[in-house]
Amino acid sequence: MPLPRLADLSSDLLDDFRLDAAEQFPRCEQLLIELERAPSSGERLRELFRLVHTLKGNLGYVGLNALMPLPQAMEDVLGTLREERLAFDSLLGDILLLTLDHLRALIDQALGGPNARLGAAQLDQLCQALQALAMAPASQQGGNPPPAAAATGPQHPPASPARAAAEPDRRPAGPPRHRRTP
């Protein structure tokens, strides 16, 4: 994926970007974990949406436009959650946590760090899977139906393309970046 030359960006701009991302990623992870305990928390969903939106905007600000589709796809899913057309559950939380891990790795790579496990084709597949999840009717989503869809009948277990796309390689890549507490 074409990325800007880091030499073309001011060091102050890159430092600000790194600092903001270093604060935003852990907060996003914490909110996702909190949403597992309080899945209908509109306040947490709004904050998570704002953080992901800010990450996306900051990517554009430093010229990492090639990475912007991933947070946009996350926004699509979070928007569907906010509209109560999708119910938050632990599977969706795991998918979004994995997506954040991939986004962080892609940013690290773009800033001169190690290669991310997610290649361009897999990034595209993950974005498409998240967007499909955001667009799927409630009857095709697994888990607990959102309140508005609860009366529509039984739910069918989904094939989870978002989960498959978020986990391109099931081999452990080192210690997890987030930790769930009971």
C-alpha positions as CSV (number, residue, x, y, z in Angstrom):
1,M,0.0,0.0,0.0
2,P,1.4,3.4,-0.9
3,L,2.3,5.3,2.2
4,P,3.8,8.8,2.6
5,R,7.4,9.3,3.1
6,L,8.0,9.9,6.7
7,A,10.7,12.4,5.9
8,D,8.0,14.6,4.3
9,L,6.1,15.0,7.6
10,S,7.3,17.2,10.5
11,S,8.6,15.4,13.5
12,D,6.2,17.4,15.7
13,L,3.3,16.2,13.7
14,L,4.4,12.6,13.9
15,D,5.1,12.9,17.6
16,D,1.6,14.3,18.2
17,F,0.1,11.5,16.1
18,R,2.0,8.9,18.0
19,L,1.0,10.4,21.3
20,D,-2.7,10.6,20.4
21,A,-2.7,7.1,19.1
22,A,-0.9,5.8,22.2
23,E,-3.8,7.3,24.3
24,Q,-6.7,6.4,22.0
25,F,-6.0,2.7,21.4
26,P,-6.0,1.6,25.1
27,R,-9.1,3.7,25.7
28,C,-10.9,2.0,22.7
29,E,-9.9,-1.4,24.1
30,Q,-11.1,-0.5,27.6
31,L,-14.4,0.7,26.2
32,L,-14.9,-2.6,24.2
33,I,-14.3,-4.6,27.4
34,E,-16.7,-2.4,29.3
35,L,-19.3,-2.8,26.6
36,E,-19.2,-6.6,27.2
37,R,-20.5,-5.9,30.7
38,A,-22.9,-3.1,29.7
39,P,-23.7,-3.8,26.0
40,S,-26.5,-1.2,25.7
41,S,-24.4,1.7,27.1
42,G,-25.0,4.5,24.6
43,E,-22.4,6.7,26.4
44,R,-19.6,4.1,25.9
45,L,-20.7,3.5,22.2
46,R,-20.6,7.3,21.6
47,E,-17.2,7.7,23.1
48,L,-15.8,4.6,21.2
49,F,-17.3,6.0,17.9
50,R,-15.6,9.4,18.6
51,L,-12.3,7.8,19.3
52,V,-12.3,5.7,16.2
53,H,-13.5,8.7,14.2
54,T,-10.6,10.7,15.6
55,L,-8.1,8.0,14.8
56,K,-9.4,7.9,11.2
57,G,-9.1,11.7,10.9
58,N,-5.6,11.7,12.3
59,L,-4.6,9.0,9.8
60,G,-5.7,11.4,7.0
61,Y,-3.9,14.3,8.7
62,V,-0.5,12.6,8.6
63,G,-1.2,11.2,5.1
64,L,-1.9,7.6,6.0
65,N,-5.0,7.6,3.8
66,A,-4.4,4.0,2.7
67,L,-5.3,2.9,6.3
68,M,-8.5,5.0,6.6
69,P,-10.9,2.3,5.3
70,L,-10.3,0.2,8.4
71,P,-11.5,2.7,11.0
72,Q,-14.3,3.7,8.5
73,A,-15.5,0.1,8.5
74,M,-15.3,0.1,12.3
75,E,-17.4,3.3,12.4
76,D,-19.9,1.6,10.1
77,V,-20.3,-1.3,12.7
78,L,-20.4,1.1,15.6
79,G,-23.0,3.3,13.9
80,T,-25.2,0.2,13.4
81,L,-24.8,-0.6,17.1
82,R,-25.7,3.0,18.0
83,E,-28.8,2.7,15.8
84,E,-29.7,-0.6,17.6
85,R,-29.7,-2.5,14.4
86,L,-27.0,-4.7,15.8
87,A,-26.5,-6.1,19.3
88,F,-23.1,-6.0,21.0
89,D,-21.8,-9.3,22.2
90,S,-18.5,-10.9,23.2
91,L,-17.9,-12.2,19.6
92,L,-18.3,-8.7,18.2
93,G,-16.1,-7.3,20.9
94,D,-13.4,-9.8,20.0
95,I,-13.7,-8.9,16.3
96,L,-13.4,-5.2,17.1
97,L,-10.4,-5.8,19.5
98,L,-8.6,-7.8,16.8
99,T,-9.4,-5.1,14.3
100,L,-7.8,-2.5,16.6
101,D,-4.8,-4.7,17.0
102,H,-4.4,-4.9,13.2
103,L,-4.9,-1.1,12.8
104,R,-2.2,-0.5,15.5
105,A,0.2,-2.9,13.7
106,L,-0.5,-1.2,10.3
107,I,0.2,2.2,11.8
108,D,3.4,0.9,13.4
109,Q,4.5,-0.5,10.0
110,A,3.7,2.8,8.3
111,L,5.8,4.6,10.8
112,G,8.8,2.4,10.2
113,G,8.1,-0.5,12.6
114,P,7.9,-4.2,11.9
115,N,5.7,-5.6,9.1
116,A,2.1,-6.1,10.1
117,R,0.5,-9.6,9.8
118,L,-2.3,-8.1,7.7
119,G,-1.4,-7.6,4.0
120,A,-3.3,-5.4,1.6
121,A,-5.6,-8.1,0.4
122,Q,-6.5,-9.2,3.9
123,L,-7.0,-5.5,4.9
124,D,-9.5,-5.2,2.1
125,Q,-11.3,-8.4,3.1
126,L,-11.5,-7.3,6.7
127,C,-13.0,-3.9,5.7
128,Q,-15.5,-5.6,3.4
129,A,-16.5,-8.1,6.2
130,L,-17.0,-5.4,8.7
131,Q,-19.1,-3.4,6.2
132,A,-21.1,-6.5,5.4
133,L,-21.8,-7.0,9.1
134,A,-22.9,-3.4,9.5
135,M,-25.3,-3.8,6.5
136,A,-26.6,-7.3,7.4
137,P,-30.2,-7.5,8.5
138,A,-30.7,-8.4,12.2
139,S,-32.1,-11.8,11.2
140,Q,-28.6,-12.7,9.8
141,Q,-26.7,-11.6,12.9
142,G,-26.0,-14.1,15.6
143,G,-26.2,-13.7,19.3
144,N,-28.8,-11.7,21.1
145,P,-31.0,-9.6,18.8
146,P,-31.1,-5.9,19.3
147,P,-34.2,-4.6,21.1
148,A,-35.9,-3.5,17.9
149,A,-35.3,-6.9,16.2
150,A,-36.2,-9.1,19.2
151,A,-39.7,-9.6,18.0
152,T,-38.8,-10.8,14.5
153,G,-38.2,-14.4,15.5
154,P,-35.4,-16.8,16.1
155,Q,-31.8,-15.8,15.1
156,H,-29.7,-18.0,12.9
157,P,-26.1,-18.5,13.8
158,P,-23.9,-16.5,11.4
159,A,-21.0,-17.5,9.4
160,S,-18.6,-14.9,10.7
161,P,-16.6,-13.5,7.8
162,A,-15.5,-10.5,10.0
163,R,-14.0,-12.9,12.5
164,A,-12.3,-14.9,9.8
165,A,-10.9,-11.8,8.2
166,A,-9.8,-10.3,11.5
167,E,-7.8,-13.5,12.2
168,P,-5.8,-14.1,9.0
169,D,-3.3,-16.2,10.9
170,R,-4.2,-18.0,14.1
171,R,-0.6,-18.4,15.3
172,P,0.2,-16.3,18.3
173,A,2.2,-13.2,17.5
174,G,3.4,-12.5,21.0
175,P,1.7,-11.3,24.1
176,P,-1.8,-9.9,23.7
177,R,-2.1,-6.1,23.6
178,H,-5.3,-6.1,25.7
179,R,-6.3,-7.9,28.8
180,R,-9.8,-8.9,29.9
181,T,-10.5,-8.8,33.6
182,P,-13.4,-10.7,35.1
